[in-house]
């Protein structure tokens, strides 16, 4: 799954111990919605949908 530079920078702000789990959850959400690139907008949608 491709990540935009802005989304990559944003995911780096997530604490390191939870980052892998958050990244996987966002990627699963994006795949389920048919997205090919994760952007900050996709991250916001995933966050709202997943209660993050």
PyMOL Python script that loads the backbone (N, CA, C, O; Angstrom):
from pymol import cmd

cmd.read_pdbstr("""\
ATOM      1  N   UNK A   1       0.861  -1.175   0.000  1.00  0.00           N
ATOM      2  CA  UNK A   1       0.000   0.000   0.000  1.00  0.00           C
ATOM      3  C   UNK A   1       0.900   1.229   0.000  1.00  0.00           C
ATOM      4  O   UNK A   1       1.847   1.318   0.782  1.00  0.00           O
ATOM      5  N   UNK A   2       0.598   2.162  -0.874  1.00  0.00           N
ATOM      6  CA  UNK A   2       1.373   3.400  -0.964  1.00  0.00           C
ATOM      7  C   UNK A   2       0.881   4.401   0.083  1.00  0.00           C
ATOM      8  O   UNK A   2      -0.309   4.466   0.393  1.00  0.00           O
ATOM      9  N   UNK A   3       1.806   5.163   0.608  1.00  0.00           N
ATOM     10  CA  UNK A   3       1.501   6.213   1.578  1.00  0.00           C
ATOM     11  C   UNK A   3       1.999   7.540   1.019  1.00  0.00           C
ATOM     12  O   UNK A   3       3.106   7.611   0.485  1.00  0.00           O
ATOM     13  N   UNK A   4       1.197   8.582   1.137  1.00  0.00           N
ATOM     14  CA  UNK A   4       1.652   9.908   0.720  1.00  0.00           C
ATOM     15  C   UNK A   4       2.719  10.373   1.714  1.00  0.00           C
ATOM     16  O   UNK A   4       2.732   9.923   2.860  1.00  0.00           O
ATOM     17  N   UNK A   5       3.606  11.266   1.289  1.00  0.00           N
ATOM     18  CA  UNK A   5       4.635  11.772   2.214  1.00  0.00           C
ATOM     19  C   UNK A   5       4.030  12.410   3.466  1.00  0.00           C
ATOM     20  O   UNK A   5       4.576  12.269   4.561  1.00  0.00           O
ATOM     21  N   UNK A   6       2.910  13.106   3.307  1.00  0.00           N
ATOM     22  CA  UNK A   6       2.257  13.744   4.457  1.00  0.00           C
ATOM     23  C   UNK A   6       1.710  12.705   5.434  1.00  0.00           C
ATOM     24  O   UNK A   6       1.816  12.868   6.649  1.00  0.00           O
ATOM     25  N   UNK A   7       1.126  11.642   4.893  1.00  0.00           N
ATOM     26  CA  UNK A   7       0.599  10.577   5.751  1.00  0.00           C
ATOM     27  C   UNK A   7       1.738   9.847   6.453  1.00  0.00           C
ATOM     28  O   UNK A   7       1.615   9.491   7.625  1.00  0.00           O
ATOM     29  N   UNK A   8       2.843   9.620   5.750  1.00  0.00           N
ATOM     30  CA  UNK A   8       4.020   8.981   6.367  1.00  0.00           C
ATOM     31  C   UNK A   8       4.525   9.825   7.530  1.00  0.00           C
ATOM     32  O   UNK A   8       4.819   9.299   8.604  1.00  0.00           O
ATOM     33  N   UNK A   9       4.624  11.128   7.317  1.00  0.00           N
ATOM     34  CA  UNK A   9       5.096  12.017   8.378  1.00  0.00           C
ATOM     35  C   UNK A   9       4.144  11.987   9.569  1.00  0.00           C
ATOM     36  O   UNK A   9       4.572  12.009  10.723  1.00  0.00           O
ATOM     37  N   UNK A  10       2.876  11.938   9.279  1.00  0.00           N
ATOM     38  CA  UNK A  10       1.874  11.915  10.353  1.00  0.00           C
ATOM     39  C   UNK A  10       1.926  10.612  11.144  1.00  0.00           C
ATOM     40  O   UNK A  10       1.802  10.627  12.369  1.00  0.00           O
ATOM     41  N   UNK A  11       2.105   9.497  10.463  1.00  0.00           N
ATOM     42  CA  UNK A  11       2.152   8.214  11.166  1.00  0.00           C
ATOM     43  C   UNK A  11       3.406   8.126  12.044  1.00  0.00           C
ATOM     44  O   UNK A  11       3.415   7.409  13.044  1.00  0.00           O
ATOM     45  N   UNK A  12       4.446   8.844  11.676  1.00  0.00           N
ATOM     46  CA  UNK A  12       5.666   8.856  12.490  1.00  0.00           C
ATOM     47  C   UNK A  12       5.446   9.546  13.834  1.00  0.00           C
ATOM     48  O   UNK A  12       6.233   9.350  14.761  1.00  0.00           O
ATOM     49  N   UNK A  13       4.401  10.340  13.951  1.00  0.00           N
ATOM     50  CA  UNK A  13       4.097  11.011  15.222  1.00  0.00           C
ATOM     51  C   UNK A  13       3.364  10.090  16.200  1.00  0.00           C
ATOM     52  O   UNK A  13       3.220  10.421  17.376  1.00  0.00           O
ATOM     53  N   UNK A  14       2.904   8.938  15.715  1.00  0.00           N
ATOM     54  CA  UNK A  14       2.246   7.954  16.581  1.00  0.00           C
ATOM     55  C   UNK A  14       3.328   7.301  17.436  1.00  0.00           C
ATOM     56  O   UNK A  14       4.395   6.978  16.914  1.00  0.00           O
ATOM     57  N   UNK A  15       3.090   7.096  18.729  1.00  0.00           N
ATOM     58  CA  UNK A  15       4.102   6.459  19.578  1.00  0.00           C
ATOM     59  C   UNK A  15       4.583   5.133  18.979  1.00  0.00           C
ATOM     60  O   UNK A  15       3.791   4.346  18.461  1.00  0.00           O
ATOM     61  N   UNK A  16       5.883   4.908  19.061  1.00  0.00           N
ATOM     62  CA  UNK A  16       6.506   3.766  18.383  1.00  0.00           C
ATOM     63  C   UNK A  16       5.929   2.417  18.798  1.00  0.00           C
ATOM     64  O   UNK A  16       5.876   1.500  17.979  1.00  0.00           O
ATOM     65  N   UNK A  17       5.494   2.275  20.052  1.00  0.00           N
ATOM     66  CA  UNK A  17       4.999   0.974  20.500  1.00  0.00           C
ATOM     67  C   UNK A  17       3.652   0.614  19.876  1.00  0.00           C
ATOM     68  O   UNK A  17       3.294  -0.563  19.830  1.00  0.00           O
ATOM     69  N   UNK A  18       2.909   1.593  19.401  1.00  0.00           N
ATOM     70  CA  UNK A  18       1.589   1.334  18.819  1.00  0.00           C
ATOM     71  C   UNK A  18       1.589   1.535  17.308  1.00  0.00           C
ATOM     72  O   UNK A  18       0.637   1.145  16.632  1.00  0.00           O
ATOM     73  N   UNK A  19       2.638   2.133  16.779  1.00  0.00           N
ATOM     74  CA  UNK A  19       2.693   2.482  15.355  1.00  0.00           C
ATOM     75  C   UNK A  19       2.424   1.308  14.419  1.00  0.00           C
ATOM     76  O   UNK A  19       1.626   1.462  13.494  1.00  0.00           O
ATOM     77  N   UNK A  20       3.054   0.127  14.609  1.00  0.00           N
ATOM     78  CA  UNK A  20       2.784  -0.981  13.673  1.00  0.00           C
ATOM     79  C   UNK A  20       1.312  -1.392  13.651  1.00  0.00           C
ATOM     80  O   UNK A  20       0.762  -1.672  12.585  1.00  0.00           O
ATOM     81  N   UNK A  21       0.678  -1.429  14.811  1.00  0.00           N
ATOM     82  CA  UNK A  21      -0.728  -1.808  14.872  1.00  0.00           C
ATOM     83  C   UNK A  21      -1.604  -0.741  14.202  1.00  0.00           C
ATOM     84  O   UNK A  21      -2.543  -1.073  13.478  1.00  0.00           O
ATOM     85  N   UNK A  22      -1.299   0.518  14.439  1.00  0.00           N
ATOM     86  CA  UNK A  22      -2.064   1.607  13.827  1.00  0.00           C
ATOM     87  C   UNK A  22      -1.902   1.586  12.314  1.00  0.00           C
ATOM     88  O   UNK A  22      -2.869   1.771  11.575  1.00  0.00           O
ATOM     89  N   UNK A  23      -0.673   1.361  11.859  1.00  0.00           N
ATOM     90  CA  UNK A  23      -0.406   1.324  10.417  1.00  0.00           C
ATOM     91  C   UNK A  23      -1.213   0.208   9.756  1.00  0.00           C
ATOM     92  O   UNK A  23      -1.818   0.417   8.704  1.00  0.00           O
ATOM     93  N   UNK A  24      -1.222  -0.972  10.368  1.00  0.00           N
ATOM     94  CA  UNK A  24      -1.977  -2.104   9.809  1.00  0.00           C
ATOM     95  C   UNK A  24      -3.477  -1.809   9.789  1.00  0.00           C
ATOM     96  O   UNK A  24      -4.163  -2.117   8.815  1.00  0.00           O
ATOM     97  N   UNK A  25      -3.974  -1.219  10.854  1.00  0.00           N
ATOM     98  CA  UNK A  25      -5.403  -0.900  10.922  1.00  0.00           C
ATOM     99  C   UNK A  25      -5.786   0.102   9.836  1.00  0.00           C
ATOM    100  O   UNK A  25      -6.831  -0.036   9.200  1.00  0.00           O
ATOM    101  N   UNK A  26      -4.950   1.099   9.628  1.00  0.00           N
ATOM    102  CA  UNK A  26      -5.220   2.097   8.588  1.00  0.00           C
ATOM    103  C   UNK A  26      -5.166   1.445   7.215  1.00  0.00           C
ATOM    104  O   UNK A  26      -6.009   1.720   6.361  1.00  0.00           O
ATOM    105  N   UNK A  27      -4.181   0.583   6.998  1.00  0.00           N
ATOM    106  CA  UNK A  27      -4.064  -0.098   5.700  1.00  0.00           C
ATOM    107  C   UNK A  27      -5.257  -1.012   5.440  1.00  0.00           C
ATOM    108  O   UNK A  27      -5.765  -1.054   4.319  1.00  0.00           O
ATOM    109  N   UNK A  28      -5.710  -1.742   6.454  1.00  0.00           N
ATOM    110  CA  UNK A  28      -6.892  -2.606   6.290  1.00  0.00           C
ATOM    111  C   UNK A  28      -8.123  -1.776   5.952  1.00  0.00           C
ATOM    112  O   UNK A  28      -8.911  -2.145   5.082  1.00  0.00           O
ATOM    113  N   UNK A  29      -8.281  -0.662   6.640  1.00  0.00           N
ATOM    114  CA  UNK A  29      -9.408   0.227   6.359  1.00  0.00           C
ATOM    115  C   UNK A  29      -9.340   0.706   4.912  1.00  0.00           C
ATOM    116  O   UNK A  29     -10.335   0.648   4.189  1.00  0.00           O
ATOM    117  N   UNK A  30      -8.180   1.174   4.492  1.00  0.00           N
ATOM    118  CA  UNK A  30      -8.009   1.708   3.136  1.00  0.00           C
ATOM    119  C   UNK A  30      -8.282   0.636   2.083  1.00  0.00           C
ATOM    120  O   UNK A  30      -8.943   0.905   1.080  1.00  0.00           O
ATOM    121  N   UNK A  31      -7.779  -0.571   2.308  1.00  0.00           N
ATOM    122  CA  UNK A  31      -8.020  -1.667   1.363  1.00  0.00           C
ATOM    123  C   UNK A  31      -9.505  -1.974   1.265  1.00  0.00           C
ATOM    124  O   UNK A  31     -10.027  -2.191   0.171  1.00  0.00           O
ATOM    125  N   UNK A  32     -10.179  -1.993   2.394  1.00  0.00           N
ATOM    126  CA  UNK A  32     -11.612  -2.268   2.414  1.00  0.00           C
ATOM    127  C   UNK A  32     -12.432  -1.228   1.673  1.00  0.00           C
ATOM    128  O   UNK A  32     -13.500  -1.533   1.141  1.00  0.00           O
ATOM    129  N   UNK A  33     -11.936  -0.011   1.639  1.00  0.00           N
ATOM    130  CA  UNK A  33     -12.622   1.079   0.943  1.00  0.00           C
ATOM    131  C   UNK A  33     -12.149   1.230  -0.499  1.00  0.00           C
ATOM    132  O   UNK A  33     -12.666   2.071  -1.234  1.00  0.00           O
ATOM    133  N   UNK A  34     -11.175   0.426  -0.907  1.00  0.00           N
ATOM    134  CA  UNK A  34     -10.698   0.482  -2.286  1.00  0.00           C
ATOM    135  C   UNK A  34      -9.662   1.556  -2.568  1.00  0.00           C
ATOM    136  O   UNK A  34      -9.374   1.851  -3.728  1.00  0.00           O
ATOM    137  N   UNK A  35      -9.099   2.143  -1.522  1.00  0.00           N
ATOM    138  CA  UNK A  35      -8.061   3.154  -1.723  1.00  0.00           C
ATOM    139  C   UNK A  35      -6.751   2.482  -2.119  1.00  0.00           C
ATOM    140  O   UNK A  35      -6.452   1.375  -1.672  1.00  0.00           O
ATOM    141  N   UNK A  36      -5.987   3.148  -2.944  1.00  0.00           N
ATOM    142  CA  UNK A  36      -4.674   2.639  -3.348  1.00  0.00           C
ATOM    143  C   UNK A  36      -3.542   3.388  -2.670  1.00  0.00           C
ATOM    144  O   UNK A  36      -2.430   2.873  -2.546  1.00  0.00           O
ATOM    145  N   UNK A  37      -3.829   4.604  -2.233  1.00  0.00           N
ATOM    146  CA  UNK A  37      -2.832   5.431  -1.552  1.00  0.00           C
ATOM    147  C   UNK A  37      -3.435   5.959  -0.264  1.00  0.00           C
ATOM    148  O   UNK A  37      -4.575   6.423  -0.240  1.00  0.00           O
ATOM    149  N   UNK A  38      -2.666   5.884   0.796  1.00  0.00           N
ATOM    150  CA  UNK A  38      -3.121   6.413   2.072  1.00  0.00           C
ATOM    151  C   UNK A  38      -2.677   7.864   2.164  1.00  0.00           C
ATOM    152  O   UNK A  38      -1.490   8.181   2.091  1.00  0.00           O
ATOM    153  N   UNK A  39      -3.657   8.726   2.326  1.00  0.00           N
ATOM    154  CA  UNK A  39      -3.421  10.159   2.480  1.00  0.00           C
ATOM    155  C   UNK A  39      -3.863  10.565   3.880  1.00  0.00           C
ATOM    156  O   UNK A  39      -4.379   9.743   4.638  1.00  0.00           O
ATOM    157  N   UNK A  40      -3.661  11.816   4.215  1.00  0.00           N
ATOM    158  CA  UNK A  40      -4.124  12.293   5.511  1.00  0.00           C
ATOM    159  C   UNK A  40      -5.647  12.199   5.618  1.00  0.00           C
ATOM    160  O   UNK A  40      -6.179  11.954   6.701  1.00  0.00           O
ATOM    161  N   UNK A  41      -6.341  12.389   4.514  1.00  0.00           N
ATOM    162  CA  UNK A  41      -7.804  12.271   4.511  1.00  0.00           C
ATOM    163  C   UNK A  41      -8.223  10.844   4.837  1.00  0.00           C
ATOM    164  O   UNK A  41      -9.146  10.627   5.623  1.00  0.00           O
ATOM    165  N   UNK A  42      -7.547   9.873   4.236  1.00  0.00           N
ATOM    166  CA  UNK A  42      -7.840   8.467   4.522  1.00  0.00           C
ATOM    167  C   UNK A  42      -7.553   8.178   5.992  1.00  0.00           C
ATOM    168  O   UNK A  42      -8.316   7.466   6.646  1.00  0.00           O
ATOM    169  N   UNK A  43      -6.458   8.726   6.513  1.00  0.00           N
ATOM    170  CA  UNK A  43      -6.132   8.531   7.927  1.00  0.00           C
ATOM    171  C   UNK A  43      -7.235   9.091   8.818  1.00  0.00           C
ATOM    172  O   UNK A  43      -7.609   8.466   9.811  1.00  0.00           O
ATOM    173  N   UNK A  44      -7.757  10.264   8.470  1.00  0.00           N
ATOM    174  CA  UNK A  44      -8.848  10.860   9.254  1.00  0.00           C
ATOM    175  C   UNK A  44     -10.097   9.989   9.207  1.00  0.00           C
ATOM    176  O   UNK A  44     -10.761   9.793  10.224  1.00  0.00           O
ATOM    177  N   UNK A  45     -10.415   9.465   8.021  1.00  0.00           N
ATOM    178  CA  UNK A  45     -11.577   8.580   7.876  1.00  0.00           C
ATOM    179  C   UNK A  45     -11.399   7.321   8.721  1.00  0.00           C
ATOM    180  O   UNK A  45     -12.314   6.906   9.432  1.00  0.00           O
ATOM    181  N   UNK A  46     -10.217   6.720   8.637  1.00  0.00           N
ATOM    182  CA  UNK A  46      -9.939   5.499   9.395  1.00  0.00           C
ATOM    183  C   UNK A  46     -10.023   5.771  10.888  1.00  0.00           C
ATOM    184  O   UNK A  46     -10.584   4.981  11.647  1.00  0.00           O
ATOM    185  N   UNK A  47      -9.470   6.876  11.289  1.00  0.00           N
ATOM    186  CA  UNK A  47      -9.485   7.241  12.708  1.00  0.00           C
ATOM    187  C   UNK A  47     -10.919   7.365  13.223  1.00  0.00           C
ATOM    188  O   UNK A  47     -11.238   6.871  14.304  1.00  0.00           O
ATOM    189  N   UNK A  48     -11.768   8.016  12.457  1.00  0.00           N
ATOM    190  CA  UNK A  48     -13.170   8.178  12.859  1.00  0.00           C
ATOM    191  C   UNK A  48     -13.901   6.840  12.862  1.00  0.00           C
ATOM    192  O   UNK A  48     -14.654   6.541  13.788  1.00  0.00           O
ATOM    193  N   UNK A  49     -13.679   6.039  11.827  1.00  0.00           N
ATOM    194  CA  UNK A  49     -14.378   4.758  11.694  1.00  0.00           C
ATOM    195  C   UNK A  49     -13.927   3.747  12.740  1.00  0.00           C
ATOM    196  O   UNK A  49     -14.726   2.943  13.220  1.00  0.00           O
ATOM    197  N   UNK A  50     -12.643   3.791  13.091  1.00  0.00           N
ATOM    198  CA  UNK A  50     -12.089   2.799  14.005  1.00  0.00           C
ATOM    199  C   UNK A  50     -12.032   3.285  15.447  1.00  0.00           C
ATOM    200  O   UNK A  50     -11.622   2.545  16.341  1.00  0.00           O
ATOM    201  N   UNK A  51     -12.436   4.511  15.668  1.00  0.00           N
ATOM    202  CA  UNK A  51     -12.426   5.042  17.027  1.00  0.00           C
ATOM    203  C   UNK A  51     -11.036   5.280  17.575  1.00  0.00           C
ATOM    204  O   UNK A  51     -10.791   5.113  18.770  1.00  0.00           O
ATOM    205  N   UNK A  52     -10.133   5.668  16.704  1.00  0.00           N
ATOM    206  CA  UNK A  52      -8.747   5.914  17.154  1.00  0.00           C
ATOM    207  C   UNK A  52      -8.584   7.343  17.615  1.00  0.00           C
ATOM    208  O   UNK A  52      -7.493   7.738  18.027  1.00  0.00           O
TER     209      UNK A  52
END
""", "prot")
cmd.dss("prot")
cmd.show_as("cartoon", "prot")
cmd.util.cbc("prot")
cmd.orient("prot")
